[in-house]
Amino acid sequence: MSTLTAQTHLTSEEYLTWERKQPFKNEYYNGQIIAMSGASRSHNRITVDITIQLGNQLMNSECEVFASEMRVRTSPEISYFYPDVIVVCGEPRFEDDTFDTLLNPILVIEVLSPSTAAFDRGEKFEHYKQIASLQEYILVSQNNVRVEHYRRQGSQWIHNTFEQLEDMLPLASIERTLPLRAIYRRVRFDAS
């Protein structure tokens, strides 16, 4: 979860130097700092359960799962984001020898928050699309059973939506599936 803040314009180099000294995470978009705010209980539960599911499924593979703390850089328009869950397969490539900024994710998952959902679907996704290695982008609602799946096919992105706990989310990039029941196993939805 993040919120936009009014800041002086920084170069990407200035941001990265500054960010590495901060006690809290901040994203970088169009020269602006985006302060990361706390996440809800449901958001955290979903993120942890997805990470556990993928980590278990990929344990003996060449893929690695990162959750929330690994920064991703987009290019040529340079932005830095902290996705909720990232998968990289093969040799991870990093921006430098600090190894905290991943350049080649294959799969990115964002758990939607009311304050960031439009940004995650729109401008943030446009920046993620610039990452040549990215094959799938997943948006997970925390307020109801709804998973939006975007899969790169050539130069197009194919979209599917899953809204039933019985649905299986196909992850072609890693040749796995993720049951929606596992994603939402500890989330209680408001009856209204």
Rosetta constraint file for C-alpha pairs under 8 A:
AtomPair CA 1 CA 36 HARMONIC 5.98 0.50
AtomPair CA 1 CA 37 HARMONIC 5.82 0.50
AtomPair CA 1 CA 38 HARMONIC 6.63 0.50
AtomPair CA 1 CA 39 HARMONIC 5.86 0.50
AtomPair CA 1 CA 112 HARMONIC 7.54 0.50
AtomPair CA 1 CA 113 HARMONIC 6.16 0.50
AtomPair CA 1 CA 115 HARMONIC 7.74 0.50
AtomPair CA 1 CA 116 HARMONIC 6.57 0.50
AtomPair CA 2 CA 27 HARMONIC 7.94 0.50
AtomPair CA 2 CA 34 HARMONIC 6.42 0.50
AtomPair CA 2 CA 35 HARMONIC 5.86 0.50
AtomPair CA 2 CA 36 HARMONIC 4.11 0.50
AtomPair CA 2 CA 37 HARMONIC 5.25 0.50
AtomPair CA 2 CA 115 HARMONIC 7.70 0.50
AtomPair CA 2 CA 116 HARMONIC 6.58 0.50
AtomPair CA 3 CA 34 HARMONIC 5.82 0.50
AtomPair CA 3 CA 35 HARMONIC 5.75 0.50
AtomPair CA 3 CA 36 HARMONIC 6.24 0.50
AtomPair CA 3 CA 37 HARMONIC 6.76 0.50
AtomPair CA 3 CA 115 HARMONIC 7.17 0.50
AtomPair CA 3 CA 116 HARMONIC 7.15 0.50
AtomPair CA 4 CA 33 HARMONIC 7.18 0.50
AtomPair CA 4 CA 34 HARMONIC 4.71 0.50
AtomPair CA 4 CA 35 HARMONIC 6.47 0.50
AtomPair CA 5 CA 32 HARMONIC 7.61 0.50
AtomPair CA 5 CA 33 HARMONIC 6.49 0.50
AtomPair CA 5 CA 34 HARMONIC 5.71 0.50
AtomPair CA 5 CA 35 HARMONIC 6.58 0.50
AtomPair CA 6 CA 32 HARMONIC 7.37 0.50
AtomPair CA 6 CA 33 HARMONIC 7.69 0.50
AtomPair CA 7 CA 32 HARMONIC 6.04 0.50
AtomPair CA 7 CA 33 HARMONIC 6.44 0.50
AtomPair CA 8 CA 32 HARMONIC 6.94 0.50
AtomPair CA 9 CA 31 HARMONIC 4.89 0.50
AtomPair CA 9 CA 32 HARMONIC 5.58 0.50
AtomPair CA 10 CA 14 HARMONIC 5.83 0.50
AtomPair CA 10 CA 15 HARMONIC 6.01 0.50
AtomPair CA 10 CA 31 HARMONIC 5.02 0.50
AtomPair CA 10 CA 32 HARMONIC 6.53 0.50
AtomPair CA 11 CA 15 HARMONIC 6.20 0.50
AtomPair CA 11 CA 31 HARMONIC 6.01 0.50
AtomPair CA 12 CA 16 HARMONIC 6.19 0.50
AtomPair CA 12 CA 28 HARMONIC 7.69 0.50
AtomPair CA 12 CA 31 HARMONIC 6.98 0.50
AtomPair CA 12 CA 78 HARMONIC 6.84 0.50
AtomPair CA 12 CA 79 HARMONIC 7.54 0.50
AtomPair CA 13 CA 17 HARMONIC 6.25 0.50
AtomPair CA 14 CA 18 HARMONIC 6.06 0.50
AtomPair CA 15 CA 19 HARMONIC 5.76 0.50
AtomPair CA 15 CA 28 HARMONIC 7.10 0.50
AtomPair CA 15 CA 33 HARMONIC 7.73 0.50
AtomPair CA 16 CA 20 HARMONIC 6.15 0.50
AtomPair CA 17 CA 21 HARMONIC 7.09 0.50
AtomPair CA 18 CA 22 HARMONIC 6.79 0.50
AtomPair CA 19 CA 25 HARMONIC 7.25 0.50
AtomPair CA 19 CA 26 HARMONIC 6.66 0.50
AtomPair CA 24 CA 36 HARMONIC 7.38 0.50
AtomPair CA 25 CA 35 HARMONIC 6.76 0.50
AtomPair CA 25 CA 36 HARMONIC 5.65 0.50
AtomPair CA 26 CA 33 HARMONIC 6.29 0.50
AtomPair CA 26 CA 34 HARMONIC 5.37 0.50
AtomPair CA 26 CA 35 HARMONIC 4.55 0.50
AtomPair CA 26 CA 36 HARMONIC 5.33 0.50
AtomPair CA 27 CA 33 HARMONIC 5.85 0.50
AtomPair CA 27 CA 34 HARMONIC 4.80 0.50
AtomPair CA 27 CA 35 HARMONIC 6.43 0.50
AtomPair CA 27 CA 36 HARMONIC 7.02 0.50
AtomPair CA 27 CA 79 HARMONIC 7.73 0.50
AtomPair CA 27 CA 80 HARMONIC 5.47 0.50
AtomPair CA 27 CA 81 HARMONIC 5.03 0.50
AtomPair CA 27 CA 82 HARMONIC 6.72 0.50
AtomPair CA 28 CA 32 HARMONIC 5.64 0.50
AtomPair CA 28 CA 33 HARMONIC 4.84 0.50
AtomPair CA 28 CA 34 HARMONIC 5.84 0.50
AtomPair CA 28 CA 79 HARMONIC 5.32 0.50
AtomPair CA 28 CA 80 HARMONIC 4.91 0.50
AtomPair CA 28 CA 81 HARMONIC 6.64 0.50
AtomPair CA 29 CA 33 HARMONIC 6.60 0.50
AtomPair CA 29 CA 34 HARMONIC 7.13 0.50
AtomPair CA 29 CA 78 HARMONIC 7.60 0.50
AtomPair CA 29 CA 79 HARMONIC 4.92 0.50
AtomPair CA 29 CA 80 HARMONIC 6.71 0.50
AtomPair CA 30 CA 78 HARMONIC 7.68 0.50
AtomPair CA 30 CA 79 HARMONIC 6.81 0.50
AtomPair CA 39 CA 43 HARMONIC 5.93 0.50
AtomPair CA 39 CA 44 HARMONIC 6.46 0.50
AtomPair CA 40 CA 44 HARMONIC 6.27 0.50
AtomPair CA 41 CA 45 HARMONIC 6.11 0.50
AtomPair CA 42 CA 46 HARMONIC 6.09 0.50
AtomPair CA 42 CA 142 HARMONIC 6.09 0.50
AtomPair CA 42 CA 186 HARMONIC 7.88 0.50
AtomPair CA 42 CA 187 HARMONIC 5.74 0.50
AtomPair CA 42 CA 188 HARMONIC 7.93 0.50
AtomPair CA 43 CA 47 HARMONIC 6.19 0.50
AtomPair CA 43 CA 111 HARMONIC 6.35 0.50
AtomPair CA 43 CA 112 HARMONIC 7.77 0.50
AtomPair CA 43 CA 113 HARMONIC 7.72 0.50
AtomPair CA 43 CA 142 HARMONIC 5.98 0.50
AtomPair CA 44 CA 48 HARMONIC 6.07 0.50
AtomPair CA 45 CA 49 HARMONIC 6.05 0.50
AtomPair CA 45 CA 186 HARMONIC 6.66 0.50
AtomPair CA 45 CA 187 HARMONIC 7.12 0.50
AtomPair CA 46 CA 50 HARMONIC 6.09 0.50
AtomPair CA 46 CA 111 HARMONIC 7.44 0.50
AtomPair CA 46 CA 142 HARMONIC 7.46 0.50
AtomPair CA 46 CA 183 HARMONIC 5.69 0.50
AtomPair CA 46 CA 184 HARMONIC 6.29 0.50
AtomPair CA 46 CA 186 HARMONIC 7.75 0.50
AtomPair CA 46 CA 187 HARMONIC 7.48 0.50
AtomPair CA 47 CA 51 HARMONIC 6.14 0.50
AtomPair CA 47 CA 67 HARMONIC 7.43 0.50
AtomPair CA 47 CA 84 HARMONIC 6.25 0.50
AtomPair CA 47 CA 85 HARMONIC 6.87 0.50
AtomPair CA 47 CA 111 HARMONIC 6.98 0.50
AtomPair CA 48 CA 52 HARMONIC 6.11 0.50
AtomPair CA 48 CA 67 HARMONIC 7.84 0.50
AtomPair CA 49 CA 53 HARMONIC 6.06 0.50
AtomPair CA 49 CA 182 HARMONIC 6.89 0.50
AtomPair CA 49 CA 183 HARMONIC 5.85 0.50
AtomPair CA 49 CA 184 HARMONIC 7.98 0.50
AtomPair CA 50 CA 54 HARMONIC 6.07 0.50
AtomPair CA 50 CA 85 HARMONIC 7.65 0.50
AtomPair CA 50 CA 182 HARMONIC 7.54 0.50
AtomPair CA 50 CA 183 HARMONIC 5.72 0.50
AtomPair CA 51 CA 55 HARMONIC 5.76 0.50
AtomPair CA 51 CA 65 HARMONIC 6.92 0.50
AtomPair CA 51 CA 66 HARMONIC 7.51 0.50
AtomPair CA 51 CA 67 HARMONIC 6.50 0.50
AtomPair CA 51 CA 85 HARMONIC 6.58 0.50
AtomPair CA 52 CA 56 HARMONIC 6.01 0.50
AtomPair CA 53 CA 57 HARMONIC 6.22 0.50
AtomPair CA 53 CA 178 HARMONIC 7.38 0.50
AtomPair CA 53 CA 182 HARMONIC 7.54 0.50
AtomPair CA 54 CA 58 HARMONIC 5.93 0.50
AtomPair CA 54 CA 65 HARMONIC 7.01 0.50
AtomPair CA 54 CA 178 HARMONIC 7.76 0.50
AtomPair CA 55 CA 59 HARMONIC 5.73 0.50
AtomPair CA 55 CA 64 HARMONIC 7.45 0.50
AtomPair CA 55 CA 65 HARMONIC 5.99 0.50
AtomPair CA 57 CA 176 HARMONIC 7.47 0.50
AtomPair CA 58 CA 62 HARMONIC 7.66 0.50
AtomPair CA 58 CA 63 HARMONIC 6.14 0.50
AtomPair CA 58 CA 64 HARMONIC 7.12 0.50
AtomPair CA 58 CA 65 HARMONIC 8.00 0.50
AtomPair CA 59 CA 63 HARMONIC 7.88 0.50
AtomPair CA 59 CA 64 HARMONIC 7.98 0.50
AtomPair CA 62 CA 89 HARMONIC 5.62 0.50
AtomPair CA 62 CA 90 HARMONIC 5.43 0.50
AtomPair CA 63 CA 87 HARMONIC 6.64 0.50
AtomPair CA 63 CA 88 HARMONIC 5.52 0.50
AtomPair CA 63 CA 89 HARMONIC 3.94 0.50
AtomPair CA 63 CA 90 HARMONIC 6.12 0.50
AtomPair CA 63 CA 174 HARMONIC 7.85 0.50
AtomPair CA 64 CA 87 HARMONIC 5.63 0.50
AtomPair CA 64 CA 88 HARMONIC 5.44 0.50
AtomPair CA 64 CA 89 HARMONIC 6.27 0.50
AtomPair CA 65 CA 85 HARMONIC 7.11 0.50
AtomPair CA 65 CA 86 HARMONIC 5.71 0.50
AtomPair CA 65 CA 87 HARMONIC 4.62 0.50
AtomPair CA 65 CA 88 HARMONIC 6.71 0.50
AtomPair CA 66 CA 70 HARMONIC 6.33 0.50
AtomPair CA 66 CA 85 HARMONIC 5.74 0.50
AtomPair CA 66 CA 86 HARMONIC 5.08 0.50
AtomPair CA 66 CA 87 HARMONIC 6.37 0.50
AtomPair CA 67 CA 83 HARMONIC 7.41 0.50
AtomPair CA 67 CA 84 HARMONIC 5.50 0.50
AtomPair CA 67 CA 85 HARMONIC 4.46 0.50
AtomPair CA 67 CA 86 HARMONIC 6.33 0.50
AtomPair CA 68 CA 82 HARMONIC 5.83 0.50
AtomPair CA 68 CA 83 HARMONIC 5.70 0.50
AtomPair CA 68 CA 84 HARMONIC 4.39 0.50
AtomPair CA 68 CA 85 HARMONIC 5.99 0.50
AtomPair CA 69 CA 82 HARMONIC 6.43 0.50
AtomPair CA 70 CA 82 HARMONIC 6.04 0.50
AtomPair CA 70 CA 83 HARMONIC 7.52 0.50
AtomPair CA 70 CA 86 HARMONIC 7.98 0.50
AtomPair CA 70 CA 100 HARMONIC 5.88 0.50
AtomPair CA 70 CA 101 HARMONIC 6.33 0.50
AtomPair CA 70 CA 102 HARMONIC 7.01 0.50
AtomPair CA 71 CA 80 HARMONIC 6.39 0.50
AtomPair CA 71 CA 81 HARMONIC 5.57 0.50
AtomPair CA 71 CA 82 HARMONIC 4.66 0.50
AtomPair CA 71 CA 83 HARMONIC 7.24 0.50
AtomPair CA 71 CA 100 HARMONIC 6.12 0.50
AtomPair CA 71 CA 101 HARMONIC 4.66 0.50
AtomPair CA 71 CA 102 HARMONIC 6.12 0.50
AtomPair CA 72 CA 80 HARMONIC 5.54 0.50
AtomPair CA 72 CA 81 HARMONIC 5.32 0.50
AtomPair CA 72 CA 82 HARMONIC 6.21 0.50
AtomPair CA 72 CA 83 HARMONIC 7.42 0.50
AtomPair CA 72 CA 101 HARMONIC 5.30 0.50
AtomPair CA 72 CA 102 HARMONIC 4.78 0.50
AtomPair CA 72 CA 103 HARMONIC 6.04 0.50
AtomPair CA 72 CA 105 HARMONIC 7.79 0.50
AtomPair CA 73 CA 78 HARMONIC 6.54 0.50
AtomPair CA 73 CA 79 HARMONIC 5.66 0.50
AtomPair CA 73 CA 80 HARMONIC 4.60 0.50
AtomPair CA 73 CA 81 HARMONIC 6.64 0.50
AtomPair CA 73 CA 95 HARMONIC 7.99 0.50
AtomPair CA 73 CA 101 HARMONIC 6.47 0.50
AtomPair CA 73 CA 102 HARMONIC 6.40 0.50
AtomPair CA 73 CA 103 HARMONIC 5.67 0.50
AtomPair CA 74 CA 78 HARMONIC 5.17 0.50
AtomPair CA 74 CA 79 HARMONIC 5.27 0.50
AtomPair CA 74 CA 80 HARMONIC 6.51 0.50
AtomPair CA 74 CA 103 HARMONIC 7.27 0.50
AtomPair CA 74 CA 127 HARMONIC 6.10 0.50
AtomPair CA 74 CA 128 HARMONIC 6.13 0.50
AtomPair CA 74 CA 130 HARMONIC 6.15 0.50
AtomPair CA 74 CA 131 HARMONIC 5.73 0.50
AtomPair CA 75 CA 79 HARMONIC 7.24 0.50
AtomPair CA 75 CA 127 HARMONIC 7.71 0.50
AtomPair CA 75 CA 130 HARMONIC 5.90 0.50
AtomPair CA 75 CA 131 HARMONIC 6.46 0.50
AtomPair CA 76 CA 130 HARMONIC 7.01 0.50
AtomPair CA 77 CA 127 HARMONIC 7.19 0.50
AtomPair CA 77 CA 130 HARMONIC 7.86 0.50
AtomPair CA 79 CA 127 HARMONIC 7.23 0.50
AtomPair CA 83 CA 108 HARMONIC 6.51 0.50
AtomPair CA 83 CA 109 HARMONIC 6.32 0.50
AtomPair CA 83 CA 110 HARMONIC 5.70 0.50
AtomPair CA 84 CA 108 HARMONIC 7.76 0.50
AtomPair CA 84 CA 109 HARMONIC 5.89 0.50
AtomPair CA 84 CA 110 HARMONIC 5.14 0.50
AtomPair CA 84 CA 111 HARMONIC 6.46 0.50
AtomPair CA 85 CA 108 HARMONIC 5.98 0.50
AtomPair CA 85 CA 109 HARMONIC 5.00 0.50
AtomPair CA 85 CA 110 HARMONIC 6.76 0.50
AtomPair CA 86 CA 105 HARMONIC 6.44 0.50
AtomPair CA 86 CA 106 HARMONIC 7.68 0.50
AtomPair CA 86 CA 107 HARMONIC 5.72 0.50
AtomPair CA 86 CA 108 HARMONIC 4.73 0.50
AtomPair CA 86 CA 109 HARMONIC 6.33 0.50
AtomPair CA 87 CA 105 HARMONIC 5.77 0.50
AtomPair CA 87 CA 106 HARMONIC 5.84 0.50
AtomPair CA 87 CA 107 HARMONIC 5.04 0.50
AtomPair CA 87 CA 108 HARMONIC 6.63 0.50
AtomPair CA 88 CA 92 HARMONIC 6.33 0.50
AtomPair CA 88 CA 104 HARMONIC 6.57 0.50
AtomPair CA 88 CA 105 HARMONIC 4.57 0.50
AtomPair CA 88 CA 106 HARMONIC 5.23 0.50
AtomPair CA 88 CA 107 HARMONIC 6.89 0.50
AtomPair CA 89 CA 105 HARMONIC 7.52 0.50
AtomPair CA 89 CA 106 HARMONIC 6.74 0.50
AtomPair CA 89 CA 174 HARMONIC 7.93 0.50
AtomPair CA 92 CA 102 HARMONIC 7.00 0.50
AtomPair CA 92 CA 103 HARMONIC 7.59 0.50
AtomPair CA 92 CA 104 HARMONIC 6.45 0.50
AtomPair CA 92 CA 105 HARMONIC 7.90 0.50
AtomPair CA 93 CA 102 HARMONIC 5.98 0.50
AtomPair CA 93 CA 103 HARMONIC 5.47 0.50
AtomPair CA 93 CA 104 HARMONIC 5.93 0.50
AtomPair CA 94 CA 99 HARMONIC 5.54 0.50
AtomPair CA 94 CA 100 HARMONIC 7.07 0.50
AtomPair CA 94 CA 101 HARMONIC 5.45 0.50
AtomPair CA 94 CA 102 HARMONIC 4.66 0.50
AtomPair CA 94 CA 103 HARMONIC 5.49 0.50
AtomPair CA 94 CA 104 HARMONIC 7.90 0.50
AtomPair CA 95 CA 99 HARMONIC 7.08 0.50
AtomPair CA 95 CA 100 HARMONIC 7.83 0.50
AtomPair CA 95 CA 101 HARMONIC 5.59 0.50
AtomPair CA 95 CA 102 HARMONIC 6.50 0.50
AtomPair CA 95 CA 103 HARMONIC 6.48 0.50
AtomPair CA 96 CA 101 HARMONIC 7.63 0.50
AtomPair CA 103 CA 131 HARMONIC 7.62 0.50
AtomPair CA 104 CA 131 HARMONIC 7.02 0.50
AtomPair CA 104 CA 132 HARMONIC 7.56 0.50
AtomPair CA 104 CA 133 HARMONIC 5.36 0.50
AtomPair CA 104 CA 134 HARMONIC 7.04 0.50
AtomPair CA 105 CA 131 HARMONIC 7.84 0.50
AtomPair CA 105 CA 133 HARMONIC 6.07 0.50
AtomPair CA 105 CA 134 HARMONIC 5.62 0.50
AtomPair CA 106 CA 133 HARMONIC 5.39 0.50
AtomPair CA 106 CA 134 HARMONIC 4.23 0.50
AtomPair CA 106 CA 135 HARMONIC 5.28 0.50
AtomPair CA 106 CA 136 HARMONIC 6.65 0.50
AtomPair CA 106 CA 173 HARMONIC 6.80 0.50
AtomPair CA 107 CA 134 HARMONIC 5.88 0.50
AtomPair CA 107 CA 135 HARMONIC 6.02 0.50
AtomPair CA 107 CA 136 HARMONIC 4.88 0.50
AtomPair CA 107 CA 137 HARMONIC 5.99 0.50
AtomPair CA 107 CA 138 HARMONIC 7.87 0.50
AtomPair CA 107 CA 173 HARMONIC 7.17 0.50
AtomPair CA 108 CA 134 HARMONIC 7.59 0.50
AtomPair CA 108 CA 136 HARMONIC 6.49 0.50
AtomPair CA 108 CA 137 HARMONIC 5.04 0.50
AtomPair CA 108 CA 138 HARMONIC 6.31 0.50
AtomPair CA 109 CA 137 HARMONIC 5.91 0.50
AtomPair CA 109 CA 138 HARMONIC 4.61 0.50
AtomPair CA 109 CA 139 HARMONIC 5.95 0.50
AtomPair CA 109 CA 140 HARMONIC 7.48 0.50
AtomPair CA 110 CA 120 HARMONIC 7.44 0.50
AtomPair CA 110 CA 137 HARMONIC 7.99 0.50
AtomPair CA 110 CA 138 HARMONIC 6.27 0.50
AtomPair CA 110 CA 139 HARMONIC 5.07 0.50
AtomPair CA 110 CA 140 HARMONIC 6.31 0.50
AtomPair CA 111 CA 139 HARMONIC 5.82 0.50
AtomPair CA 111 CA 140 HARMONIC 4.65 0.50
AtomPair CA 111 CA 141 HARMONIC 6.06 0.50
AtomPair CA 111 CA 142 HARMONIC 6.74 0.50
AtomPair CA 112 CA 116 HARMONIC 6.57 0.50
AtomPair CA 112 CA 117 HARMONIC 5.16 0.50
AtomPair CA 112 CA 120 HARMONIC 7.39 0.50
AtomPair CA 112 CA 139 HARMONIC 6.44 0.50
AtomPair CA 112 CA 140 HARMONIC 5.78 0.50
AtomPair CA 112 CA 141 HARMONIC 5.17 0.50
AtomPair CA 112 CA 142 HARMONIC 6.35 0.50
AtomPair CA 113 CA 117 HARMONIC 5.60 0.50
AtomPair CA 113 CA 141 HARMONIC 7.49 0.50
AtomPair CA 113 CA 142 HARMONIC 7.11 0.50
AtomPair CA 116 CA 120 HARMONIC 6.03 0.50
AtomPair CA 117 CA 121 HARMONIC 6.17 0.50
AtomPair CA 118 CA 122 HARMONIC 5.94 0.50
AtomPair CA 119 CA 123 HARMONIC 5.46 0.50
AtomPair CA 119 CA 124 HARMONIC 5.77 0.50
AtomPair CA 119 CA 125 HARMONIC 7.90 0.50
AtomPair CA 120 CA 124 HARMONIC 5.00 0.50
AtomPair CA 120 CA 125 HARMONIC 5.97 0.50
AtomPair CA 120 CA 139 HARMONIC 7.91 0.50
AtomPair CA 121 CA 125 HARMONIC 5.70 0.50
AtomPair CA 121 CA 139 HARMONIC 7.76 0.50
AtomPair CA 122 CA 126 HARMONIC 6.31 0.50
AtomPair CA 123 CA 127 HARMONIC 6.45 0.50
AtomPair CA 124 CA 128 HARMONIC 6.26 0.50
AtomPair CA 125 CA 129 HARMONIC 6.10 0.50
AtomPair CA 125 CA 137 HARMONIC 7.97 0.50
AtomPair CA 126 CA 130 HARMONIC 7.07 0.50
AtomPair CA 127 CA 131 HARMONIC 7.68 0.50
AtomPair CA 128 CA 134 HARMONIC 7.49 0.50
AtomPair CA 129 CA 134 HARMONIC 7.06 0.50
AtomPair CA 134 CA 152 HARMONIC 7.73 0.50
AtomPair CA 135 CA 151 HARMONIC 5.82 0.50
AtomPair CA 135 CA 152 HARMONIC 5.09 0.50
AtomPair CA 135 CA 173 HARMONIC 6.09 0.50
AtomPair CA 136 CA 149 HARMONIC 7.23 0.50
AtomPair CA 136 CA 150 HARMONIC 5.57 0.50
AtomPair CA 136 CA 151 HARMONIC 4.53 0.50
AtomPair CA 136 CA 152 HARMONIC 6.22 0.50
AtomPair CA 136 CA 171 HARMONIC 7.54 0.50
AtomPair CA 136 CA 173 HARMONIC 6.83 0.50
AtomPair CA 137 CA 149 HARMONIC 6.15 0.50
AtomPair CA 137 CA 150 HARMONIC 5.04 0.50
AtomPair CA 137 CA 151 HARMONIC 6.56 0.50
AtomPair CA 138 CA 147 HARMONIC 6.94 0.50
AtomPair CA 138 CA 148 HARMONIC 5.70 0.50
AtomPair CA 138 CA 149 HARMONIC 4.76 0.50
AtomPair CA 138 CA 150 HARMONIC 6.19 0.50
AtomPair CA 139 CA 147 HARMONIC 5.71 0.50
AtomPair CA 139 CA 148 HARMONIC 5.00 0.50
AtomPair CA 139 CA 149 HARMONIC 6.62 0.50
AtomPair CA 140 CA 146 HARMONIC 6.21 0.50
AtomPair CA 140 CA 147 HARMONIC 4.60 0.50
AtomPair CA 140 CA 148 HARMONIC 6.47 0.50
AtomPair CA 141 CA 145 HARMONIC 6.56 0.50
AtomPair CA 141 CA 146 HARMONIC 5.40 0.50
AtomPair CA 141 CA 147 HARMONIC 6.28 0.50
AtomPair CA 142 CA 187 HARMONIC 7.91 0.50
AtomPair CA 143 CA 189 HARMONIC 6.49 0.50
AtomPair CA 143 CA 190 HARMONIC 8.00 0.50
AtomPair CA 144 CA 189 HARMONIC 6.52 0.50
AtomPair CA 145 CA 162 HARMONIC 7.82 0.50
AtomPair CA 145 CA 163 HARMONIC 5.19 0.50
AtomPair CA 145 CA 164 HARMONIC 6.46 0.50
AtomPair CA 145 CA 165 HARMONIC 6.94 0.50
AtomPair CA 145 CA 180 HARMONIC 7.88 0.50
AtomPair CA 145 CA 184 HARMONIC 7.42 0.50
AtomPair CA 146 CA 161 HARMONIC 6.89 0.50
AtomPair CA 146 CA 162 HARMONIC 5.66 0.50
AtomPair CA 146 CA 163 HARMONIC 4.53 0.50
AtomPair CA 146 CA 164 HARMONIC 7.58 0.50
AtomPair CA 147 CA 161 HARMONIC 5.70 0.50
AtomPair CA 147 CA 162 HARMONIC 5.13 0.50
AtomPair CA 147 CA 163 HARMONIC 6.53 0.50
AtomPair CA 148 CA 159 HARMONIC 7.11 0.50
AtomPair CA 148 CA 160 HARMONIC 6.00 0.50
AtomPair CA 148 CA 161 HARMONIC 4.57 0.50
AtomPair CA 148 CA 162 HARMONIC 6.52 0.50
AtomPair CA 149 CA 158 HARMONIC 7.98 0.50
AtomPair CA 149 CA 159 HARMONIC 5.63 0.50
AtomPair CA 149 CA 160 HARMONIC 5.19 0.50
AtomPair CA 149 CA 161 HARMONIC 6.06 0.50
AtomPair CA 149 CA 162 HARMONIC 7.91 0.50
AtomPair CA 149 CA 169 HARMONIC 7.96 0.50
AtomPair CA 150 CA 157 HARMONIC 5.88 0.50
AtomPair CA 150 CA 158 HARMONIC 5.46 0.50
AtomPair CA 150 CA 159 HARMONIC 4.62 0.50
AtomPair CA 150 CA 160 HARMONIC 6.66 0.50
AtomPair CA 151 CA 157 HARMONIC 5.31 0.50
AtomPair CA 151 CA 158 HARMONIC 5.14 0.50
AtomPair CA 151 CA 159 HARMONIC 6.63 0.50
AtomPair CA 152 CA 156 HARMONIC 5.84 0.50
AtomPair CA 152 CA 157 HARMONIC 4.49 0.50
AtomPair CA 152 CA 158 HARMONIC 6.32 0.50
AtomPair CA 153 CA 157 HARMONIC 5.88 0.50
AtomPair CA 153 CA 158 HARMONIC 6.74 0.50
AtomPair CA 162 CA 167 HARMONIC 6.44 0.50
AtomPair CA 162 CA 169 HARMONIC 7.33 0.50
AtomPair CA 163 CA 167 HARMONIC 7.24 0.50
AtomPair CA 164 CA 180 HARMONIC 7.23 0.50
AtomPair CA 165 CA 179 HARMONIC 7.52 0.50
AtomPair CA 165 CA 180 HARMONIC 5.05 0.50
AtomPair CA 165 CA 181 HARMONIC 4.80 0.50
AtomPair CA 165 CA 184 HARMONIC 7.78 0.50
AtomPair CA 166 CA 179 HARMONIC 7.13 0.50
AtomPair CA 166 CA 180 HARMONIC 6.56 0.50
AtomPair CA 166 CA 181 HARMONIC 6.42 0.50
AtomPair CA 167 CA 179 HARMONIC 6.22 0.50
AtomPair CA 167 CA 180 HARMONIC 5.79 0.50
AtomPair CA 167 CA 181 HARMONIC 7.75 0.50
AtomPair CA 168 CA 177 HARMONIC 6.11 0.50
AtomPair CA 168 CA 178 HARMONIC 5.63 0.50
AtomPair CA 168 CA 179 HARMONIC 4.44 0.50
AtomPair CA 168 CA 180 HARMONIC 6.00 0.50
AtomPair CA 169 CA 177 HARMONIC 5.34 0.50
AtomPair CA 169 CA 178 HARMONIC 4.93 0.50
AtomPair CA 169 CA 179 HARMONIC 6.00 0.50
AtomPair CA 169 CA 180 HARMONIC 6.78 0.50
AtomPair CA 170 CA 175 HARMONIC 7.76 0.50
AtomPair CA 170 CA 176 HARMONIC 6.40 0.50
AtomPair CA 170 CA 177 HARMONIC 4.52 0.50
AtomPair CA 170 CA 178 HARMONIC 6.59 0.50
AtomPair CA 171 CA 175 HARMONIC 5.80 0.50
AtomPair CA 171 CA 176 HARMONIC 5.25 0.50
AtomPair CA 171 CA 177 HARMONIC 5.46 0.50
AtomPair CA 171 CA 178 HARMONIC 7.41 0.50
AtomPair CA 172 CA 176 HARMONIC 6.59 0.50
AtomPair CA 178 CA 182 HARMONIC 7.27 0.50
AtomPair CA 178 CA 183 HARMONIC 7.64 0.50
AtomPair CA 179 CA 183 HARMONIC 6.69 0.50
AtomPair CA 180 CA 184 HARMONIC 6.20 0.50
AtomPair CA 181 CA 185 HARMONIC 5.50 0.50
